[in-house]
Amino acid sequence: MSDIDTPFTSSYDFSSRFPLPFRVLWLSFLTLVGFATNLHILAFLGIDTALVLDIRLDDYRPQGTTTAISHLPRAAAPFVHPSRLYPPLYALAAFGLGWTLLGWSAFMRITGGDPVEMVQWRGVPAFVALTVGAVAIAPWNIIYRKERFMLLRALRRIIFSPLNSHVPFCDIILADILTSSAKVLGDVWVSGCLVFTATKQFGIGGLEELDDGCARVLMVPVMTSLPYIFRFRQCISEVVSGSTPTPKRSMLNALKYATAFPVIFFSAMQGVIGDPFDEVQVEKDAQAWIGRSTLFYLWVLAVLVNSLYSFWWDITNDWGLSLLTPAGWSSSPSVSYAFVNTPSHLQSRTSLSAPSGRAAQPHARARSTQHAPSGVPPSLMVPSVEAPPPSRPHSPTLGLGAASSPSKAPHAHSRGHHSRAFSTAFSPNVTYPFLRPILLLPDPLIYYLAIALDLVLRFTWSLKLSSHLHSVHEIESGIFLMEALEVVRRWMWVYLRIEWEAVKKGGGGFMMEKGEGESRLRAEEESIEMARREAGGYSDEVPPEEEIGLGIQVAIMKSP
């Protein structure tokens, strides 16, 4: 690099070619695409994502009543079929990406990439963003109204639910996804400053010319902290409501999210006090209550603690792998078999279709006695766990088109019945170390790759939580790259998080055979058509988007 101005020029060109408001929209919809592919591929692999995530049909009226299900207990609503979860997300993401591309193209064509012209036409990105927000909350039955409102209700629960309320697993996943978008929320504030404040150039460099920088020193850290506050509150809610049998684990999880606050706080202070490597104002350190070098080292320590703790939690608790546990370094990979039943228990207990069926309890304490089933080596034996009440009695997803007898329950499938899972409770993994016996993804190498990527990207994301980096416009393109990489890391994380939750809830079950899933979907469609005929077609009392719930309710009530 021959010129000291080269970094500035590079960042200046990047900001002019891809302005911050459009980057925020692009990253948001890319996250939505990632979650849609999560649900799509997991359903393709046979995992019942609707059951695992606890996603139920909302706003429908049971037959013979005028009461919407939203006014009834959440557990009274049937589950959505997994194949109906991801198509609306793909469509909403396609709409958002298309609209963002159209707005960006128009903005660049009008301004020609000139920063001065961008300031004059800054209303264009504002219009694009406001249109996206208006469509998201539009009450009319357009652009997947039902799915939009399901998402809005989930966000409302995440933000405003009482502290003693139950936290469904789908809200936990959504809140975790929001933590990966924490810095994007900070960018939302900066984008608002760009479009509502007149500056000399359209970019972060222009905001630095203002006296208060549009309150970025205060508001960007606040916006960045919000997802961690929401997730911290969810962990506390699990303890207060008594919905978790392991309150200690929930408190340790809350501590994990709390470790993000020092990173954000120390970074915000660096934005006020200054760069520790700037020798021009070194003498001012004597007048400050904390030196800039000390503050920098505290920030580095906070980054290390947050990154290492989060990485350990991802591997050990969110994914259930044994790499970072003492037991994981023993001779057998099956020692991490801590949350699932033995095959003999699964055969005798697993039945979700019948009200008396019992599934594996994910968090129950292990019994001290063991009995080796025939054909299973003693080295594969693990403590059995107490089973909870049926988590899905009379479930439409498992009830329609599926046998109700325990012998035909979907949790009784072996690996031979579902070839996409690498190992199940009946054919556990005894070859690949540091993982676990039940691997519902098709290749164990996926888990090793995920571990390596998570380690690297956890550290880069902790650095990205630092708001003072936003004042360094020379690395703006690098910051955007880290935000995009965090979207990729969260996309990968969701696969293993949902897969591990399926293992904990079903002991290697929660799997659907291809034929079974097709029969369930056909039965659901037939029940919808039956409900439509009985209701005399569409009516104002039963809108089209609510007929799915009505049809399933009719099928359940008429089933023997």
N, C-alpha and C positions, 0 to 999 in steps of 0.2 A: 504494500500500500504506500504510494508515494505522496499522498496528500492527506493531511489531518482531517480535511473536510469530507473524505470519502464515506465514513460511516454515516454522517448526517445525510449526505446525498442519497445513499442507499435506502435509509429509513424514510426520507422525504418522498422518494419515488414510490415506496411501498404504500405509505399512507395515502398518497394521491391516487394510486391505482386501485386500492382496496380500502376505502374509508372505514373507520371504526364502526359506525352504525350498521353497515352491511356485514361486517365480520361478526358482530353480535348475532344478527339474524341467522347467518349461515351456520355458525356453531350451534345455535339452538336447534335448528331443524336437522342438522347432522346428528345431534344427540337423539332426536326423535327417530331418525332412520335407524340408528344403532339399536335402540330398544325394540323397534319393530322386528329387526332381524334376529334379536335375541329370542323373542317369543316365537318367531317363525321357525327357526332352526331347532329350538328345544322341542317344539310341538312335532316337528318332523322326526326328531329322534325318539318320540314316543312319550315324552314327559308331559303330564297333564298340568300345564302352566296355570290354567285358571284355578284349579284346585289348590296348587301350591301357593299361588299369590293371593288366594282368597278374594278373587274378583267375581262379584255376583251381579245378577241382573238388577238394575235399578228402575224405579218409577214404572212399575206395572201393577195392575189390579188383579188379584185373584178372582177366579170365576165366582159370580154371584155377589160381588162386593163392589163398592165404589171407593175403597180405601187404597191409596197408592202404597206400594211396598216400602217407599222411603219413610213412611210414618210407622212402619212395623219394625220389630227387631231385625238387625242386619242379618242374623243367622237364619231368618225365615225365608230369605231370598235364595232362589236356586243359583247355581254357578253358570257362568258363561261357558259356551263350548270353546275350547282352545283355538280352533280354527277361525273363530270370529274376532279374535283379539287384535291380530296384526294387520289385516287389510285396511281398516280405517286409519291406523297409524301411518301406513305407507301413503295413503291418499292425502292425509293432512300434511305430511312432510313434503310430498310432491307439490302440493299447492303452495306451501310456504317457500320452498326453494325456487319454484317457478316465479312466484311474485317477487322474491328478493332479486333474482337474476334480472327480471324485467325492470325493476326499479333501479338497480345498479347500472344496467345498460343505458337507460334513459338519462341518469345522472351524469355518467361519463360522456355521453354524446353531447349533452347540453353544455357542460363545463369544459370539455376537452382536457380534463385532468389539471386544469389551472387552479391552484389553491385560492386565488382571489375570487375567481368565478364560483368556486365551490361554496365560499362563504355567502355569496349573493344568492345562490340556489340551494341553500341548506334546508329549505323547506321540503325538498324532494325526499331525502331520506327520512325526515320527520313524518311525511305523509305515508311512506311505505310502512314504517314501524307502527304508526297509529292504526293503519288499516288492518294489520295483522292482529293487534290487540282488540280492535272492534269486532272482527270476525270471530275471535276466540270466545267472546262473551255474548255474541249475538243470540237473542232468544228465539229467532226464527228457525224453522226446520230446514236449514241449509247446511251444506258442507259438514255432514256427520254431527248433527246437533247432539245426539245421544252420547257419543264418545267424547265430544268436547266438554259436555257437562259432567260426565263421569270424571274426567281429569280435573275440572274445576272443583268438584266436590272433594276429590282427594287432596288437592292443594288447600282447600278450606280446612279439612281435618288436620293436615300437617301444621297449619299456622294457628288455628283457633280452637282446637279441641281442648276440653278441660284436662287438667293434669291427671285426673283419676279415670280417664277414658281408655278403653281398649285400643290397641294399636294393631291394625291388620298388617299382614306381611307386605301387601302391595304398597301401603303407605311407607313402610320402611325402605323398600327398594326405591321408590320415587324420591324420598328424602335423601337417600345416599346419592342418587343421580344428581340431585340439586347441589350437593357438596362439591361434585366435580365441576359444576357450573358456577361455583362461588365467585371466581374471578370474572366470569362473564357478567355477573350481577354488578360488580364494580365497574365494568365497562359500560353497563347500561347507564349508570350515573354520568360517566364521562361523555357518553354519546349524547345524553340530554343536554349537557353543557355545550357541546359542539353545535347542536342544532338550535338552541334557544339563546345562545350568547354570541354576539358579534365579535369576531377576532380578526386578526390580520391574515391568518392562514387557517385552513380547515384541517386541524390535527392537534395532537397533544402539545406539540411545540407552541401552537397559538395560545393554548390555555395557560401555559407557563408565563406568558406575558402579562396575565391578569394579576392583580394584587393578591387576591385570595385563591386564585386558581379554581374558581367555582366551587369552593369548599371541598376540594378533592381530598385534602389532608384528613378531614373528618369523615366525610360521607363514603368515600371508597372503602375504607376499613369497615365501616358499619355495614354497608351492603355486602361486603365479602363475608362478614361474620354471620349473617342471617341464616344460611343453610345449616351451619354448625350449631347454631342456637336451636333451630327446629329439631335437628337430630338428637341433640343433647336432651331436649325436653321429652322426646319420645322414649329415650332410655329411662328417664326418671318416671315417666308415666307407666312403663311396664312394672316398675317396682311399687309405685303408689297404688295402682289398680289391682295389683296382685295377679296380673295376667301371665307372669312368668314364674316358673318354679325355681328359677335360678336368679334371684335378685342380685347376688354378688356379681354374676357375670354381666348383668345389665349395668351395674354401677361401674365396672371396669370398662365397659363399652362407652359409657358416658365420659369416663376419664379420657378415652382416646380422642373423642371429639373436642374435649376441653383443651387438649394439647395444641390445637390449632390456634387458640386465642393468643398465646404468647407470641407465636410467629407473626400474626397480624398486628399485634400491639407494638412489638419492638420494631417492626418494619415501618409502621406509621410514625413512630418516634424518630426513626432515622430520616424520614422525609422532612421532619421539622428541624432537627439538630444539624443534619448535614452528613456528607460523605466522610467516613473516617480516614480516607486516604487523600483528602484534600488538605494540602499543607498551607493553604493561604490563610485559613482561619483557625489554625491550631491553638492560638493563644486564647480563643474564646472557650476552650474546654475547661479552663480553670474557673470560669464564671458559671458554667452549667452544673446542674446538680448531678449529672452523670456524664462521663466522658464519651466522646463518639466512638472511640476504640472499644471501650467497655460495652457500650450498647451493641456494637457490631458483633462482639464475641457472644453476648447473650442471645442475639438473634441467631447466630450459627448454632449455638447449643439448642435453642428451641426447635430449629429445623431438624437437627439430628434426632432429638427425642420424638418429635411428631412423626418423622419418616420411619424410624425403626419400630416404634410402637405400632403404627398403622400397618407396616409390613407384617410384623408378627401377628397382628390380629387378623389380617386378611388370610394368611396361610393357615393359621391354627383354628380360628373360630369361624370366620366367614366361609372358608372353603373346606374346613374339616380335615386338612392334610396333616401328616405327622412329622413333617420335615423339622420343625422347630420345637419338637417335644422330646423329652428323654426316651419315651417309649419308641419313638420313630427311628431311633438309632440301634434298636435291637435287631436280631437276626431275621425276624419275620415281619413283612409289611402289614400283617393282619392285626398287629397290636393296637392300631388306631381305631379298631372296630368298637368304639366306645358308646355310640349313640344308637346302634341298630340291634335288632334281635338276631338270634341264631336262626338258621333255616328251619329247624324243627319248630320253633316258636312261631315263625312266620306262617308255616303251613297250617298250624292249628288255630292261629288267632286272627289272621288277616281276612277281613271281609268288610268292605265299606258299603256294600249295597244293602245289607241287612242291618236293621237297627241295632242288633246285638254284636255287630262286627267290632273288632278291636285292631287298632294299628299301633305301630311302634311309637312310644313316647320319646320325643327327642331329648328332653332334658331331665328325665327321671333318674334317680340314683340307681346305681347298678346293684343287683342282688349279689349275695356272697356265695350262693350255691350255683353249680353248673352241671349240666348233664350233656354229655357228648352225643349228638345224633349219629345214627349209623352212617358210615361212609365219610364222616368229616374228621380229619386228623385232629388230635388234641391241640396241636399248635394253632389251629384256627379258632379254637373256642374263645369266646369273650363273654363277659358278664351280660346276662339278659336284663331287660329293663321292664318296668311296669308299663302297661299299655293304658292309654287314656280312653275316654268314651269315644264313640265313632265321630270322626271329624266331618263326615259328609253323609249323614243318613238321608235316604230318599233323594240323593243327588241326581239331577237331570243328566249330568254329564256321564255318570257311571250307571245310572238307572235305565235310561232309555237305550234300548238296543243291546243291553248287556244283561247277562244272566244275573239273577239275584242270589243264587246259591253260593255258599262260601267256597265250594270247590271250583267255581268259575270266576271268582273275584279277580280283578285285574292285578292285584298285588301278589298273586300266586304264580306269576309267570317266571319261568327260569330263563337263563340266557339263551337256551335253544329256541324259546318262543319269541324272544326279542333280540335279534342279532345285532342291533345298533349299539346296545350297551356292552362295554368291554367286559364288565363283571357285575354279578348280582349277588344277593345273599346266598343263592344256591350254587353259584360258581364264582367264589370270591377271588380277588387278585392276590396271588402269592408270589408274584414274579418281580413286580416293579416296586422298589423300596421308597419310603418317605411319602407315600400317598395314603391310600386306605383300601380296604377290601372291596367296597362297592364303588364302581366307577361307571356312571351312567353315560358319560361321553365315550365315543367309539375308540379313541386312541389315547393311551396313557401319556404319550409325548405332549399332548395338549397341556396337561397339568404342569409338566416341567417347563415348557415354554412360558406358560402363564406366570409361574413363580419368578423366572428370570426377568420378564418384562415388568412385572409388578415392582420388583426391587429397584430397577432403574427409574421407572416413571414415578414412583412414590417420592423419590428425592427431588426430581425436577418439579413436581407439583407443589411440594412444600416451599420451594423457592418461588414458585409463581404466586403463592399466597401473599407475597410481599408487595404492598402497594407502592413502596418507594421506587420499585423498578419502573413504574409507569412514568416517572419523571425523566427517565433515561430514554429519550426518543431514539437514540442510536440503535437500540436493540428491540425496537417495536416489532419488527418482523419475527425475531426470535421468540418474543413473548407469545405472539399469535401461534407459532409452531408448537410451543409447550401447551397452549390451550387445546390445540387440535390433538396432540398426543394424549392429553388427559381424557379426551372423549374416547379415544381408542382404548386406553387402559380401563375406563369404566365399562365400556362395551365388553371387553374381555372378562372383567370382574363379575358382571351380571350373569354370564353363562355359568360360572362355577358357583356363584352364590345361590342361584335358583336350583341348580343341580344338587348341591349339598342339602338345601332345605327339603328337596324331594326325598333324598336318602333318609334324613332325620325323621320326616313325617311318615314315610312308607317303608323304611328299611330296604330300599332297593326297588320298591314298588312305584306307584304313581306312574306306571308305564302303560301306554296304550299300544296294542297291536294295530297294524294298519287297517285290517278288516274290521276290528272292533270300533275304531274311530269313525270309519266310514258309515257303519251301521248306526252309530249313535247320532251322527249328523243327519242321516236320512230320517231317522225316527223323529229328530227334533223338527225337521222341515215338515214332515207329515203332521206332527202335532200342531204346528203353526197353521197349516192349511185347514186342519179340522177345526181349530178355534175360530178361524176366519169364517168358515161356513156356518158354524153355530152362532156367531155374532152377526151374521148377515152381511159380511163384508166389512170394509173400513167404516169407522164412525168417529164422531167427535169424542165419544167417551173412551174409545180405545184407539189411540193414534197408531200409525203403522209401526213406529219404532218400538212400541210397547207390546206388539203382538207376540214377540218371541217369548217373553215371560208368561203371557197368558196361555200360549200354546203349550208350553212345558208344564204349567200348572194343571191344565186340563189333562195332559197325559199322565201326570202323577196321580191325580185324583181318580182317574179311570183305570189305573193299573191294578191288577189283582194283588 
